[in-house]
């Protein structure tokens, strides 16, 4: 599972994704009779800062409040951004104050290093069985995987076919179609993300 590193951990769907990953890993481990680790990938290579600089919280009466914290620079890859430490502490303090009980974990999380540090700290505290990773740490490996996917598509498709077979054995759909001849690669073109087609040529 995964999500951008949203302020204070983000909306409730983040917790739902994390809990689902853990439950699914336990199910697959039982079905396949070998270890399966639940992993939550923080999308630290994303760049839409307007999506993650706020979190909506219900107060004790159930009324919604939007808490914001500025990010600098705007629209830069997240792992190259920063929260102002005072502003982050203030925002998490506000979130804690809106809830029905105090959350000391939010205060200590504000001191975690790195842009996504406080989100990683919160996820691992709430879900001890979850393995949290930050996507930008795999960019070097990603480049090699991309080259391999484009130069040896048959090998990649065989791995995808095996993964599809394993997932179907527990009635889960595959996210990628192993029969699709296009490489499973996305690119940003004209401000929009699109799949790379098999007949595309490098500019």
Buried (B, 14 or more C-beta within 10 A) or exposed (E): BBBBBBBBBBEEEBBEBBBEBBEBBEEBBEEEEEEBEBEBBBBBBBBEBEEBBBBEBEEEEEEEEEBEBEBEEEEEBBBEBEBEEEBBBBBBBBBBBBEEEEBEBBEBBBEBEBBBBBBBBBBBEBBEEBBBBBBBEBEEEEEEEEEEBBEEBEEBBEEBBEBBEBBEEEEEEBEEEBEEEBBBEEEEEEEEEEEBEEEBEEE
